[in-house]
Amino acid sequence: MEGVDRRAARVICLDGEGRVLLMHWHDRVSGKAIWEPPGGGLEPGETPLEAARRELTEETGLPGSAVEDVCVEVPRDFRWLGVRYVTTEPFYLARFEEAGPEVDPGELTPEESAAYLGYEWLESMPDGVEPPALAEVVAELTGRR
C-alpha cells in the first residue's frame, strides 16, 4: 500500500531547562496514543517555515515568531486515522528562555480536539514518540551529539 505524501512542518520547542515540548494524541482508528512535536500541514501558498510558525501558535498558543529559520529534513512513515503517510517533513527549532511555558491549544481543529490528550515538557523521549528517532533530530538541530 502506497502512502500519502502530505506536506507538513513540525517544531522542536526547547524550554529554559532544555526540555522538549511534546503533544499527546489518541488515534481513534488504531487505538494508539502518540507523542509528537507541534506541527501540521501546509496551507496553499504557505512555505514550510510559515506553516511551522502558524501551527505552533494554533496548537500551543506559543509565539510563532520563536521558530528559527533552521530545520532538519526528517523522513516519515506513519499511520494516522487509518491513512499511511510517507513523506519528508522539515523540523524547525524554537527556544524559550523560561521553564515550561504555558501551552494553550486554543486553536485546534475539531479533528485535533477529538484526538488531543495533553502536552508535556519532557527531558527524555517517551514510548510512542513520533518519529521514533526524535532524540536524534533534536540533537542535530541543537548541535548536541
Buried (B, 14 or more C-beta within 10 A) or exposed (E): EEBEEBBBBBBBBBBEEEBBBBBBBEBEEEEEBBBBBBBBEBEEEBEBBBBBBBBBBBBBBBEBEBBBEEBBEBEBEBBBEEEEBBBEBBBBBBBBEEEBBEBEBEBBEEEBEEBBEEBBBBEEBEEBBBBEBBBBBBEBBBEEE
